[in-house]
Amino acid sequence: MPRTSARSHARKARNQEPSSFIATAARSVLVTAGVAAIANLGRKAMTQAPTAMARDWCEGLTREHEATLAAIDKLMATSAEHPQRRTMQLTAIKHMITKHALQEENVIYPMIAREAADATGELNKEHGEVKAMLFELTRMDKADPGFATTLAQLRSALEEHMREEEDELFPALRERLSDEENRKLTRAMNMAGVMVA
């Protein structure tokens, strides 16, 4: 009788092993997915913070402009001796610019186009030029001296583009809209940002 019980116990243990292995693997996958989801939420919150904390869409976009230029300045200050660090910083900048461009192109520019379609055509063209420079920077060896030159050109192009928006186009649009229309535009812009952030 003790032998049967030992065999029976061993058989039960063998039968439970695959199930136990699968359960352990499933728990591991769920924990990893949970950590990734939390990290994604944290990234979304950090990326969306400049616009979400602003009073309105115009202030939010201006804060994003400032954050983008600061991130580029940080990358410019990173030595060519740290190509991996440069790659990570460039990836973050590309994400910031992509989110920002989507908000402008899908929400703000259509509102500007009601009064100044030619201006939005030029703005979209400038966005295309920025995206081309980002593509070039992504392909370049991060230790190449040309990387810093192209990065400086990107910063200059962005700064000029941002000044036109902040000094002329955005204030004119905000003035033209009612308080309620500005609130709706702010909500629409934040929703567009959350989708990409």
GUKEZA-308379 format. One record per atom (N, C-alpha, C): atom name; residue in one letter; x, y negated, z negated; residue number from 1. Coordinates in steps of 0.02 Angstrom, whole numbers, plus 50000, padded with zeros to 5 digits. Each point is the difference from the previous one (the first is absolute). Layout:
% GUKEZA-308379
CA / a / X / Y / Z / NUM
...
% end
This chain:
% GUKEZA-308379
N / m / 50040 / 50060 / 50000 / 1
CA / m / 49960 / 49940 / 50000 / 1
C / m / 50042 / 49936 / 50000 / 1
N / p / 50054 / 49998 / 49961 / 2
CA / p / 50041 / 49939 / 50004 / 2
C / p / 50029 / 49991 / 50069 / 2
N / r / 50019 / 50057 / 50036 / 3
CA / r / 50027 / 49992 / 50067 / 3
C / r / 49951 / 49969 / 50048 / 3
N / t / 49939 / 50021 / 49998 / 4
CA / t / 49948 / 49973 / 50043 / 4
C / t / 49992 / 49926 / 49987 / 4
N / s / 50001 / 49982 / 49939 / 5
CA / s / 49990 / 49930 / 49983 / 5
C / s / 50060 / 49958 / 50024 / 5
N / a / 50061 / 50027 / 49997 / 6
CA / a / 50059 / 49964 / 50025 / 6
C / a / 49996 / 49993 / 50076 / 6
N / r / 49981 / 50055 / 50034 / 7
CA / r / 49993 / 49997 / 50073 / 7
C / r / 49944 / 49951 / 50019 / 7
N / s / 49947 / 50005 / 49965 / 8
CA / s / 49943 / 49955 / 50014 / 8
C / s / 50021 / 49927 / 49990 / 8
N / h / 50037 / 49988 / 49948 / 9
CA / h / 50024 / 49932 / 49986 / 9
C / h / 50047 / 49975 / 50055 / 9
N / a / 50046 / 50045 / 50023 / 10
CA / a / 50047 / 49982 / 50053 / 10
C / a / 49963 / 49987 / 50065 / 10
N / r / 49949 / 50040 / 50014 / 11
CA / r / 49960 / 49991 / 50061 / 11
C / r / 49964 / 49933 / 49997 / 11
N / k / 49972 / 49984 / 49943 / 12
CA / k / 49965 / 49936 / 49992 / 12
C / k / 50049 / 49942 / 50010 / 12
N / a / 50059 / 50006 / 49972 / 13
CA / a / 50050 / 49947 / 50007 / 13
C / a / 50019 / 49991 / 50073 / 13
N / r / 50011 / 50056 / 50036 / 14
CA / r / 50016 / 49995 / 50071 / 14
C / r / 49944 / 49968 / 50039 / 14
N / n / 49940 / 50019 / 49983 / 15
CA / n / 49942 / 49972 / 50034 / 15
C / n / 49992 / 49925 / 49986 / 15
N / q / 50022 / 49978 / 49943 / 16
CA / q / 49992 / 49929 / 49982 / 16
C / q / 50058 / 49957 / 50027 / 16
N / e / 50055 / 50029 / 50015 / 17
CA / e / 50058 / 49961 / 50022 / 17
C / e / 49985 / 49956 / 50061 / 17
N / p / 49973 / 50028 / 50054 / 18
CA / p / 49987 / 49957 / 50057 / 18
C / p / 49952 / 49943 / 49982 / 18
N / s / 49950 / 50016 / 49963 / 19
CA / s / 49952 / 49949 / 49979 / 19
C / s / 50034 / 49947 / 49957 / 19
N / s / 50043 / 50021 / 49956 / 20
CA / s / 50036 / 49954 / 49957 / 20
C / s / 50047 / 49956 / 50042 / 20
N / f / 50034 / 50030 / 50048 / 21
CA / f / 50045 / 49963 / 50044 / 21
C / f / 49961 / 49947 / 50040 / 21
N / i / 49943 / 50020 / 50027 / 22
CA / i / 49958 / 49954 / 50039 / 22
C / i / 49975 / 49944 / 49955 / 22
N / a / 49980 / 50016 / 49941 / 23
CA / a / 49975 / 49949 / 49953 / 23
C / a / 50056 / 49950 / 49983 / 23
N / t / 50060 / 50026 / 49989 / 24
CA / t / 50057 / 49956 / 49984 / 24
C / t / 50015 / 49955 / 50060 / 24
N / a / 50001 / 50029 / 50060 / 25
CA / a / 50013 / 49962 / 50060 / 25
C / a / 49946 / 49947 / 50011 / 25
N / a / 49938 / 50019 / 49989 / 26
CA / a / 49945 / 49953 / 50009 / 26
C / a / 50006 / 49942 / 49950 / 26
N / r / 50017 / 50015 / 49938 / 27
CA / r / 50010 / 49947 / 49950 / 27
C / r / 50056 / 49953 / 50021 / 27
N / s / 50054 / 50029 / 50025 / 28
CA / s / 50057 / 49961 / 50023 / 28
C / s / 49980 / 49953 / 50056 / 28
N / v / 49962 / 50025 / 50049 / 29
CA / v / 49977 / 49959 / 50056 / 29
C / v / 49954 / 49944 / 49975 / 29
N / l / 49955 / 50017 / 49954 / 30
CA / l / 49954 / 49949 / 49974 / 30
C / l / 50037 / 49946 / 49961 / 30
N / v / 50050 / 50019 / 49961 / 31
CA / v / 50039 / 49952 / 49962 / 31
C / v / 50037 / 49954 / 50049 / 31
N / t / 50032 / 50030 / 50050 / 32
CA / t / 50036 / 49960 / 50050 / 32
C / t / 49953 / 49953 / 50036 / 32
N / a / 49942 / 50024 / 50020 / 33
CA / a / 49951 / 49958 / 50034 / 33
C / a / 49976 / 49943 / 49955 / 33
N / g / 49991 / 50016 / 49936 / 34
CA / g / 49979 / 49949 / 49952 / 34
C / g / 50053 / 49946 / 49991 / 34
N / v / 50062 / 50020 / 49995 / 35
CA / v / 50055 / 49952 / 49993 / 35
C / v / 50004 / 49957 / 50063 / 35
N / a / 49993 / 50031 / 50059 / 36
CA / a / 50003 / 49963 / 50063 / 36
C / a / 49942 / 49950 / 50004 / 36
N / a / 49941 / 50021 / 49978 / 37
CA / a / 49942 / 49956 / 50002 / 37
C / a / 50009 / 49940 / 49953 / 37
N / i / 50028 / 50013 / 49941 / 38
CA / i / 50013 / 49945 / 49953 / 38
C / i / 50052 / 49953 / 50029 / 38
N / a / 50053 / 50028 / 50029 / 39
CA / a / 50052 / 49958 / 50031 / 39
C / a / 49971 / 49959 / 50057 / 39
N / n / 49955 / 50030 / 50039 / 40
CA / n / 49968 / 49965 / 50056 / 40
C / n / 49957 / 49943 / 49974 / 40
N / l / 49963 / 50012 / 49946 / 41
CA / l / 49959 / 49947 / 49970 / 41
C / l / 50044 / 49944 / 49974 / 41
N / g / 50056 / 50017 / 49969 / 42
CA / g / 50046 / 49949 / 49975 / 42
C / g / 50028 / 49959 / 50056 / 42
N / r / 50019 / 50033 / 50056 / 43
CA / r / 50026 / 49964 / 50058 / 43
C / r / 49946 / 49954 / 50029 / 43
N / k / 49938 / 50026 / 50005 / 44
CA / k / 49945 / 49959 / 50025 / 44
C / k / 49989 / 49939 / 49956 / 44
N / a / 50000 / 50010 / 49934 / 45
CA / a / 49989 / 49944 / 49955 / 45
C / a / 50056 / 49948 / 50007 / 45
N / m / 50062 / 50023 / 50005 / 46
CA / m / 50056 / 49953 / 50005 / 46
C / m / 49998 / 49963 / 50067 / 46
N / t / 49984 / 50035 / 50053 / 47
CA / t / 49999 / 49969 / 50066 / 47
C / t / 49942 / 49951 / 50006 / 47
N / q / 49944 / 50016 / 49969 / 48
CA / q / 49940 / 49958 / 50006 / 48
C / q / 49999 / 49944 / 49949 / 48
N / a / 50044 / 50001 / 49950 / 49
CA / a / 49998 / 49951 / 49945 / 49
C / a / 50002 / 49927 / 50023 / 49
N / p / 50045 / 49982 / 50046 / 50
CA / p / 50002 / 49929 / 50019 / 50
C / p / 49933 / 49972 / 50024 / 50
N / t / 49964 / 50039 / 50040 / 51
CA / t / 49936 / 49975 / 50026 / 51
C / t / 49943 / 50011 / 49950 / 51
N / a / 50001 / 50056 / 49965 / 52
CA / a / 49946 / 50015 / 49953 / 52
C / a / 49998 / 49950 / 49942 / 52
N / m / 50058 / 49974 / 49981 / 53
CA / m / 50003 / 49955 / 49942 / 53
C / m / 49991 / 49926 / 50021 / 53
N / a / 49997 / 49988 / 50065 / 54
CA / a / 49993 / 49931 / 50024 / 54
C / a / 49928 / 49977 / 49995 / 54
N / r / 49992 / 49934 / 49998 / 55
CA / r / 49933 / 49972 / 49997 / 55
C / r / 49961 / 50010 / 50065 / 55
N / d / 50036 / 49995 / 50056 / 56
CA / d / 49967 / 50010 / 50064 / 56
C / d / 50048 / 50029 / 50051 / 56
N / w / 49974 / 50013 / 50059 / 57
CA / w / 50039 / 50033 / 50053 / 57
C / w / 50062 / 49960 / 50020 / 57
N / c / 49993 / 49934 / 50003 / 58
CA / c / 50056 / 49958 / 50021 / 58
C / c / 50058 / 50004 / 49950 / 58
N / e / 49984 / 49994 / 49937 / 59
CA / e / 50051 / 50006 / 49948 / 59
C / e / 50030 / 50070 / 50000 / 59
N / g / 49958 / 50050 / 50009 / 60
CA / g / 50025 / 50069 / 50001 / 60
C / g / 50049 / 50012 / 50056 / 60
N / l / 49984 / 49976 / 50060 / 61
CA / l / 50046 / 50009 / 50056 / 61
C / l / 50065 / 49961 / 49990 / 61
N / t / 49995 / 49942 / 49970 / 62
CA / t / 50060 / 49961 / 49985 / 62
C / t / 50044 / 50037 / 49951 / 62
N / r / 49970 / 50031 / 49950 / 63
CA / r / 50039 / 50040 / 49952 / 63
C / r / 50034 / 50060 / 50034 / 63
N / e / 49964 / 50031 / 50047 / 64
CA / e / 50030 / 50056 / 50037 / 64
C / e / 50058 / 49975 / 50042 / 64
N / h / 49993 / 49941 / 50030 / 65
CA / h / 50056 / 49971 / 50038 / 65
C / h / 50061 / 49993 / 49956 / 65
N / e / 49989 / 49972 / 49941 / 66
CA / e / 50056 / 49989 / 49953 / 66
C / e / 50032 / 50066 / 49979 / 66
N / a / 49958 / 50050 / 49986 / 67
CA / a / 50026 / 50066 / 49979 / 67
C / a / 50040 / 50033 / 50057 / 67
N / t / 49977 / 49992 / 50061 / 68
CA / t / 50034 / 50030 / 50057 / 68
C / t / 50068 / 49967 / 50011 / 68
N / l / 50002 / 49934 / 49997 / 69
CA / l / 50064 / 49965 / 50009 / 69
C / l / 50049 / 50017 / 49944 / 69
N / a / 49974 / 50007 / 49939 / 70
CA / a / 50043 / 50019 / 49944 / 70
C / a / 50028 / 50070 / 50010 / 70
N / a / 49959 / 50046 / 50025 / 71
CA / a / 50023 / 50069 / 50013 / 71
C / a / 50053 / 50000 / 50055 / 71
N / i / 49991 / 49959 / 50051 / 72
CA / i / 50050 / 49995 / 50053 / 72
C / i / 50065 / 49971 / 49973 / 72
N / d / 49995 / 49949 / 49958 / 73
CA / d / 50060 / 49971 / 49970 / 73
C / d / 50038 / 50051 / 49959 / 73
N / k / 49963 / 50042 / 49964 / 74
CA / k / 50031 / 50053 / 49960 / 74
C / k / 50036 / 50050 / 50046 / 74
N / l / 49969 / 50017 / 50056 / 75
CA / l / 50032 / 50045 / 50047 / 75
C / l / 50062 / 49968 / 50031 / 75
N / m / 49996 / 49935 / 50015 / 76
CA / m / 50057 / 49965 / 50029 / 76
C / m / 50059 / 50000 / 49951 / 76
N / a / 49985 / 49999 / 49936 / 77
CA / a / 50053 / 49999 / 49949 / 77
C / a / 50029 / 50070 / 49986 / 77
N / t / 49968 / 50052 / 50026 / 78
CA / t / 50023 / 50068 / 49989 / 78
C / t / 50058 / 50015 / 50047 / 78
N / s / 50054 / 50022 / 49973 / 79
CA / s / 50062 / 50014 / 50038 / 79
C / s / 49990 / 50055 / 50051 / 79
N / a / 50037 / 49994 / 50055 / 80
CA / a / 50000 / 50052 / 50051 / 80
C / a / 50028 / 50066 / 49973 / 80
N / e / 50034 / 49996 / 49943 / 81
CA / e / 50027 / 50060 / 49968 / 81
C / e / 49946 / 50044 / 49969 / 81
N / h / 49938 / 49975 / 50000 / 82
CA / h / 49943 / 50037 / 49971 / 82
C / h / 49946 / 50010 / 50053 / 82
N / p / 50014 / 50039 / 50052 / 83
CA / p / 49951 / 50008 / 50054 / 83
C / p / 49934 / 50033 / 49977 / 83
N / q / 50003 / 50046 / 49952 / 84
CA / q / 49938 / 50032 / 49976 / 84
C / q / 49956 / 49949 / 49964 / 84
N / r / 50031 / 49957 / 49961 / 85
CA / r / 49962 / 49948 / 49965 / 85
C / r / 49968 / 49953 / 50051 / 85
N / r / 50038 / 49982 / 50051 / 86
CA / r / 49973 / 49958 / 50053 / 86
C / r / 49941 / 50033 / 50035 / 86
N / t / 50005 / 50065 / 50012 / 87
CA / t / 49946 / 50037 / 50032 / 87
C / t / 49937 / 49998 / 49957 / 87
N / m / 50007 / 50012 / 49935 / 88
CA / m / 49941 / 49999 / 49955 / 88
C / m / 49969 / 49930 / 49997 / 88
N / q / 50042 / 49949 / 49996 / 89
CA / q / 49974 / 49931 / 49998 / 89
C / q / 49964 / 49982 / 50065 / 89
N / l / 50029 / 50020 / 50056 / 90
CA / l / 49968 / 49986 / 50064 / 90
C / l / 49933 / 50035 / 50005 / 90
N / t / 49996 / 50061 / 49976 / 91
CA / t / 49936 / 50037 / 50001 / 91
C / t / 49947 / 49962 / 49960 / 91
N / a / 50018 / 49974 / 49942 / 92
CA / a / 49952 / 49961 / 49959 / 92
C / a / 49979 / 49937 / 50037 / 92
N / i / 50047 / 49966 / 50032 / 93
CA / i / 49984 / 49939 / 50037 / 93
C / i / 49953 / 50015 / 50059 / 93
N / k / 50014 / 50054 / 50036 / 94
CA / k / 49956 / 50019 / 50055 / 94
C / k / 49929 / 50013 / 49975 / 94
N / h / 49994 / 50032 / 49943 / 95
CA / h / 49934 / 50013 / 49972 / 95
C / h / 49965 / 49934 / 49982 / 95
N / m / 50036 / 49955 / 49968 / 96
CA / m / 49972 / 49935 / 49982 / 96
C / m / 49975 / 49962 / 50061 / 96
N / i / 50042 / 49998 / 50052 / 97
CA / i / 49983 / 49962 / 50060 / 97
C / i / 49942 / 50033 / 50037 / 97
N / t / 49999 / 50067 / 50003 / 98
CA / t / 49945 / 50035 / 50034 / 98
C / t / 49934 / 49985 / 49967 / 98
N / k / 49998 / 50005 / 49934 / 99
CA / k / 49938 / 49985 / 49963 / 99
C / k / 49979 / 49929 / 50011 / 99
N / h / 50047 / 49954 / 49995 / 100
CA / h / 49985 / 49929 / 50008 / 100
C / h / 49974 / 49985 / 50070 / 100
N / a / 50034 / 50027 / 50050 / 101
CA / a / 49980 / 49988 / 50070 / 101
C / a / 49930 / 50027 / 50013 / 101
N / l / 49984 / 50058 / 49972 / 102
CA / l / 49934 / 50028 / 50010 / 102
C / l / 49946 / 49955 / 49971 / 102
N / q / 50013 / 49973 / 49940 / 103
CA / q / 49952 / 49954 / 49969 / 103
C / q / 49989 / 49939 / 50044 / 103
N / e / 50054 / 49972 / 50025 / 104
CA / e / 49994 / 49940 / 50041 / 104
C / e / 49966 / 50016 / 50067 / 104
N / e / 50024 / 50051 / 50034 / 105
CA / e / 49975 / 50016 / 50067 / 105
C / e / 49927 / 50022 / 50000 / 105
N / n / 49980 / 50037 / 49949 / 106
CA / n / 49932 / 50027 / 49999 / 106
C / n / 49949 / 49957 / 49964 / 106
N / v / 50022 / 49954 / 49957 / 107
CA / v / 49953 / 49961 / 49961 / 107
C / v / 50008 / 49925 / 50010 / 107
N / i / 50061 / 49974 / 49994 / 108
CA / i / 50010 / 49928 / 50001 / 108
C / i / 50002 / 49972 / 50072 / 108
N / y / 50039 / 50031 / 50043 / 109
CA / y / 50007 / 49974 / 50068 / 109
C / y / 49934 / 49997 / 50038 / 109
N / p / 49956 / 50049 / 49993 / 110
CA / p / 49935 / 49993 / 50035 / 110
C / p / 49961 / 49938 / 49977 / 110
N / m / 50008 / 49981 / 49938 / 111
CA / m / 49967 / 49939 / 49975 / 111
C / m / 50033 / 49938 / 50030 / 111
N / i / 50065 / 50000 / 50005 / 112
CA / i / 50037 / 49944 / 50030 / 112
C / i / 49982 / 49994 / 50074 / 112
N / a / 49992 / 50058 / 50033 / 113
CA / a / 49986 / 50001 / 50072 / 113
C / a / 49935 / 49966 / 50018 / 113
N / r / 49954 / 49994 / 49954 / 114
CA / r / 49937 / 49966 / 50014 / 114
C / r / 50011 / 49928 / 50021 / 114
N / e / 50053 / 49970 / 49974 / 115
CA / e / 50015 / 49930 / 50015 / 115
C / e / 50064 / 49993 / 50042 / 115
N / a / 50046 / 50047 / 49994 / 116
CA / a / 50065 / 49993 / 50032 / 116
C / a / 50025 / 50067 / 50027 / 116
N / a / 49969 / 50024 / 50053 / 117
CA / a / 50018 / 50066 / 50028 / 117
C / a / 50072 / 50000 / 50025 / 117
N / d / 50023 / 49944 / 50027 / 118
CA / d / 50069 / 49998 / 50025 / 118
C / d / 50050 / 50008 / 49943 / 118
N / a / 49984 / 49974 / 49941 / 119
CA / a / 50044 / 50007 / 49942 / 119
C / a / 50006 / 50072 / 49979 / 119
N / t / 49945 / 50036 / 50000 / 120
CA / t / 50002 / 50070 / 49978 / 120
C / t / 50037 / 50044 / 50051 / 120
N / g / 49996 / 49983 / 50063 / 121
CA / g / 50039 / 50036 / 50050 / 121
C / g / 50074 / 49994 / 49986 / 121
N / e / 50022 / 49940 / 49983 / 122
CA / e / 50071 / 49989 / 49984 / 122
C / e / 50019 / 50036 / 49935 / 122
N / l / 49956 / 49997 / 49950 / 123
CA / l / 50014 / 50034 / 49937 / 123
C / l / 50008 / 50076 / 50010 / 123
N / n / 49955 / 50029 / 50039 / 124
CA / n / 50005 / 50072 / 50014 / 124
C / n / 50064 / 50016 / 50038 / 124
N / k / 50020 / 49957 / 50046 / 125
CA / k / 50062 / 50010 / 50037 / 125
C / k / 50059 / 49999 / 49952 / 125
N / e / 50000 / 49954 / 49953 / 126
CA / e / 50054 / 49996 / 49950 / 126
C / e / 50001 / 50062 / 49957 / 126
N / h / 49941 / 50026 / 49982 / 127
CA / h / 49998 / 50062 / 49961 / 127
C / h / 50032 / 50057 / 50040 / 127
N / g / 49987 / 50002 / 50065 / 128
CA / g / 50031 / 50051 / 50043 / 128
C / g / 50075 / 49995 / 50000 / 128
N / e / 50026 / 49938 / 50002 / 129
CA / e / 50072 / 49990 / 49999 / 129
C / e / 50031 / 50023 / 49934 / 129
N / v / 49965 / 49986 / 49945 / 130
CA / v / 50024 / 50023 / 49934 / 130
C / v / 50001 / 50076 / 49998 / 130
N / k / 49948 / 50031 / 50025 / 131
CA / k / 49997 / 50074 / 50000 / 131
C / k / 50057 / 50029 / 50042 / 131
N / a / 50016 / 49968 / 50056 / 132
CA / a / 50056 / 50023 / 50042 / 132
C / a / 50066 / 49995 / 49962 / 132
N / m / 50009 / 49945 / 49963 / 133
CA / m / 50062 / 49993 / 49960 / 133
C / m / 50003 / 50052 / 49945 / 133
N / l / 49944 / 50014 / 49968 / 134
CA / l / 49998 / 50052 / 49949 / 134
C / l / 50018 / 50068 / 50029 / 134
N / f / 49975 / 50014 / 50060 / 135
CA / f / 50015 / 50063 / 50034 / 135
C / f / 50075 / 50004 / 50013 / 135
N / e / 50029 / 49945 / 50024 / 136
CA / e / 50072 / 49999 / 50015 / 136
C / e / 50040 / 50010 / 49936 / 136
N / l / 49981 / 49967 / 49946 / 137
CA / l / 50035 / 50008 / 49935 / 137
C / l / 49995 / 50072 / 49975 / 137
N / t / 49943 / 50031 / 50011 / 138
CA / t / 49991 / 50069 / 49978 / 138
C / t / 50048 / 50047 / 50038 / 138
N / r / 50009 / 49988 / 50064 / 139
CA / r / 50043 / 50042 / 50041 / 139
C / r / 50074 / 49988 / 49989 / 139
N / m / 50018 / 49941 / 49977 / 140
CA / m / 50071 / 49982 / 49993 / 140
C / m / 50033 / 50036 / 49942 / 140
N / d / 50065 / 50010 / 50007 / 141
CA / d / 50041 / 50024 / 49945 / 141
C / d / 50000 / 49944 / 49948 / 141
N / k / 49982 / 50016 / 49939 / 142
CA / k / 49993 / 49948 / 49948 / 142
C / k / 50066 / 49970 / 49978 / 142
N / a / 50055 / 50032 / 50020 / 143
CA / a / 50067 / 49973 / 49984 / 143
C / a / 50027 / 49958 / 50058 / 143
N / d / 49966 / 50000 / 50056 / 144
CA / d / 50021 / 49962 / 50059 / 144
C / d / 49996 / 49925 / 49985 / 144
N / p / 50051 / 49961 / 50018 / 145
CA / p / 49997 / 49927 / 49990 / 145
C / p / 49941 / 49967 / 50036 / 145
N / g / 49977 / 50030 / 50054 / 146
CA / g / 49943 / 49973 / 50036 / 146
C / g / 49935 / 50004 / 49960 / 146
N / f / 49998 / 50044 / 49950 / 147
CA / f / 49941 / 50006 / 49958 / 147
C / f / 49986 / 49935 / 49965 / 147
N / a / 50051 / 49969 / 49971 / 148
CA / a / 49991 / 49937 / 49963 / 148
C / a / 49979 / 49944 / 50048 / 148
N / t / 50026 / 50000 / 50060 / 149
CA / t / 49982 / 49949 / 50050 / 149
C / t / 49927 / 50005 / 50019 / 149
N / t / 49978 / 50061 / 50015 / 150
CA / t / 49930 / 50011 / 50020 / 150
C / t / 49954 / 49985 / 49941 / 150
N / l / 50021 / 50017 / 49940 / 151
CA / l / 49960 / 49986 / 49940 / 151
C / l / 49992 / 49924 / 49991 / 151
N / a / 50053 / 49963 / 50011 / 152
CA / a / 49997 / 49927 / 49994 / 152
C / a / 49953 / 49971 / 50053 / 152
N / q / 50000 / 50028 / 50060 / 153
CA / q / 49955 / 49978 / 50053 / 153
C / q / 49927 / 50014 / 49980 / 153
N / l / 49989 / 50059 / 49970 / 154
CA / l / 49932 / 50017 / 49977 / 154
C / l / 49977 / 49950 / 49948 / 154
N / r / 50043 / 49985 / 49952 / 155
CA / r / 49981 / 49954 / 49947 / 155
C / r / 49983 / 49931 / 50028 / 155
N / s / 50040 / 49976 / 50045 / 156
CA / s / 49989 / 49935 / 50031 / 156
C / s / 49934 / 49998 / 50038 / 156
N / a / 49986 / 50052 / 50039 / 157
CA / a / 49938 / 50004 / 50039 / 157
C / a / 49940 / 50002 / 49953 / 157
N / l / 50005 / 50039 / 49947 / 158
CA / l / 49945 / 50005 / 49952 / 158
C / l / 49988 / 49934 / 49965 / 158
N / e / 50053 / 49968 / 49979 / 159
CA / e / 49993 / 49937 / 49963 / 159
C / e / 49965 / 49947 / 50043 / 159
N / e / 50020 / 49996 / 50063 / 160
CA / e / 49969 / 49951 / 50046 / 160
C / e / 49926 / 50016 / 50009 / 160
N / h / 49985 / 50064 / 50010 / 161
CA / h / 49930 / 50024 / 50008 / 161
C / h / 49959 / 49984 / 49938 / 161
N / m / 50028 / 50014 / 49942 / 162
CA / m / 49965 / 49988 / 49937 / 162
C / m / 49986 / 49926 / 49988 / 162
N / r / 50048 / 49957 / 50016 / 163
CA / r / 49991 / 49928 / 49990 / 163
C / r / 49941 / 49974 / 50040 / 163
N / e / 49995 / 50023 / 50063 / 164
CA / e / 49943 / 49978 / 50041 / 164
C / e / 49934 / 50021 / 49969 / 164
N / e / 49998 / 50062 / 49976 / 165
CA / e / 49938 / 50024 / 49969 / 165
C / e / 49984 / 49960 / 49937 / 165
N / e / 50050 / 49993 / 49956 / 166
CA / e / 49989 / 49969 / 49934 / 166
C / e / 49988 / 49924 / 50005 / 166
N / d / 50034 / 49967 / 50047 / 167
CA / d / 49996 / 49927 / 50004 / 167
C / d / 49942 / 49975 / 50043 / 167
N / e / 49979 / 50041 / 50049 / 168
CA / e / 49949 / 49976 / 50047 / 168
C / e / 49939 / 50046 / 50003 / 168
N / l / 50010 / 50060 / 50025 / 169
CA / l / 49943 / 50042 / 50018 / 169
C / l / 49958 / 50023 / 49941 / 169
N / f / 50031 / 50025 / 49947 / 170
CA / f / 49961 / 50025 / 49944 / 170
C / f / 49963 / 49944 / 49963 / 170
N / p / 50032 / 49944 / 49984 / 171
CA / p / 49962 / 49947 / 49967 / 171
C / p / 49942 / 49974 / 50043 / 171
N / a / 50010 / 49996 / 50066 / 172
CA / a / 49946 / 49977 / 50044 / 172
C / a / 49941 / 50048 / 49998 / 172
N / l / 50015 / 50065 / 50000 / 173
CA / l / 49946 / 50050 / 49997 / 173
C / l / 49964 / 49996 / 49933 / 173
N / r / 50038 / 49996 / 49946 / 174
CA / r / 49969 / 49998 / 49934 / 174
C / r / 49954 / 49939 / 49994 / 174
N / e / 50021 / 49944 / 50026 / 175
CA / e / 49959 / 49939 / 49997 / 175
C / e / 49936 / 50007 / 50041 / 175
N / r / 50005 / 50034 / 50056 / 176
CA / r / 49943 / 50007 / 50045 / 176
C / r / 49946 / 50045 / 49971 / 176
N / l / 50020 / 50047 / 49957 / 177
CA / l / 49952 / 50049 / 49972 / 177
C / l / 49969 / 49974 / 49935 / 177
N / s / 49940 / 50024 / 49987 / 178
CA / s / 49967 / 49985 / 49936 / 178
C / s / 50033 / 50041 / 49945 / 178
N / d / 49984 / 49983 / 49937 / 179
CA / d / 50028 / 50038 / 49944 / 179
C / d / 49980 / 50074 / 50005 / 179
N / e / 49937 / 50012 / 50018 / 180
CA / e / 49976 / 50069 / 50006 / 180
C / e / 50036 / 50037 / 50057 / 180
N / e / 50011 / 49966 / 50056 / 181
CA / e / 50035 / 50031 / 50056 / 181
C / e / 50073 / 50015 / 49981 / 181
N / n / 50031 / 49956 / 49962 / 182
CA / n / 50068 / 50012 / 49977 / 182
C / n / 50003 / 50060 / 49952 / 182
N / r / 49949 / 50006 / 49957 / 183
CA / r / 49997 / 50058 / 49954 / 183
C / r / 49993 / 50065 / 50040 / 183
N / k / 49956 / 49999 / 50050 / 184
CA / k / 49990 / 50060 / 50042 / 184
C / k / 50064 / 50018 / 50037 / 184
N / l / 50035 / 49949 / 50025 / 185
CA / l / 50062 / 50012 / 50036 / 185
C / l / 50053 / 50029 / 49954 / 185
N / t / 50002 / 49976 / 49939 / 186
CA / t / 50048 / 50026 / 49950 / 186
C / t / 49985 / 50073 / 49986 / 186
N / r / 49936 / 50017 / 49990 / 187
CA / r / 49982 / 50070 / 49987 / 187
C / r / 50017 / 50044 / 50060 / 187
N / a / 49984 / 49978 / 50060 / 188
CA / a / 50014 / 50039 / 50060 / 188
C / a / 50076 / 50011 / 50009 / 188
N / m / 50039 / 49948 / 49987 / 189
CA / m / 50072 / 50005 / 50006 / 189
C / m / 50028 / 50050 / 49948 / 189
N / n / 49976 / 49995 / 49939 / 190
CA / n / 50024 / 50046 / 49948 / 190
C / n / 49981 / 50072 / 50016 / 190
N / m / 49941 / 50010 / 50026 / 191
CA / m / 49979 / 50069 / 50019 / 191
C / m / 50045 / 50026 / 50056 / 191
N / a / 50015 / 49958 / 50048 / 192
CA / a / 50045 / 50022 / 50055 / 192
C / a / 50068 / 50018 / 49972 / 192
N / g / 50024 / 49961 / 49952 / 193
CA / g / 50065 / 50013 / 49969 / 193
C / g / 50002 / 50064 / 49961 / 193
N / v / 49947 / 50013 / 49963 / 194
CA / v / 49997 / 50061 / 49959 / 194
C / v / 50002 / 50062 / 50044 / 194
N / m / 49970 / 49996 / 50060 / 195
CA / m / 49999 / 50058 / 50044 / 195
C / m / 50071 / 50019 / 50022 / 195
N / v / 50044 / 49951 / 50005 / 196
CA / v / 50067 / 50013 / 50025 / 196
C / v / 50051 / 50004 / 49944 / 196
N / a / 49989 / 49963 / 49946 / 197
CA / a / 50049 / 49995 / 49945 / 197
C / a / 50024 / 50067 / 49977 / 197
% end
